[in-house]
Amino acid sequence: MCTHGFCAIASTLLNEQGFGSDVVEMYLAHAQKKSTRSLRAAISREWERHQQKSLTMRRRQDFCLTSVERTLYI
């Protein structure tokens, strides 16, 4: 397998994990130093979105668990 094959696999896995395509492409591209700021900004935005998604999922899980516990113990 060549380097491009690994990049394709990484791109697929990151996209399936929910990372934004702009972040994935900028990360895997052979970026010039001047685009480092835009890459960092894109990663920062993506990280904030990821944290918000994680918080939302935890809240949903807590709600579901609480509902199940109430149903079982009443």
C-alpha positions, 0 to 999 in steps of 0.5 A: 500500500502506498501513502495515498492509500493510507490517506484515503483510509484516514479520510474515510475513517475520520469522515465516518467519525463525524469530523468535518470534511474541510478539516479532514482535507486540510489535515491530510493535504500537503499544506503550506505554512501560511495555511496553518492558522486556517487549519488550526481554526478549522480544527478548533471549530470542529473540536467545539462541535465535537464537544457539543455533540458529546455533551448532548449525547451524555444528556440524552443517555442520562435522560434515558437511564433515568426514565428506565430506572423510574419505570423499573422501580415504581 
